[in-house]
Amino acid sequence: MKILVAKCSEIGDRERNEDYYMTSVSDEEYFFSLADGLGGHGLGDEASKIACTTAINYLTKYKGVLNNEIFEDIYNLCDYIDR
């Protein structure tokens, strides 16, 4: 199976783009992670990079045991970070 991945991001009126994305592809699984920057907050670009890296590392480490509970945990973590 072939999958084409593309990225398009708009920085708006910011000086730099704080969005970040990552992909992890193997023969059996495809993981995609996207994090929106923090709207001009200090180190928003680093925060979005850390979020993507952490998500991909987690998903890669626990592949094969992923279930709805794990995805709910990830969602709750993202909600917590967003506060």
Secondary structure, 3 states (H helix, E strand, C coil): CCCCCCCCCCCCCCCCCCCEEEEEECCCCEEEEEECCCCCCCCHHHHHHHHHHHHHHHHHHCCCCCCHHHHHHHHHHHHHHHC
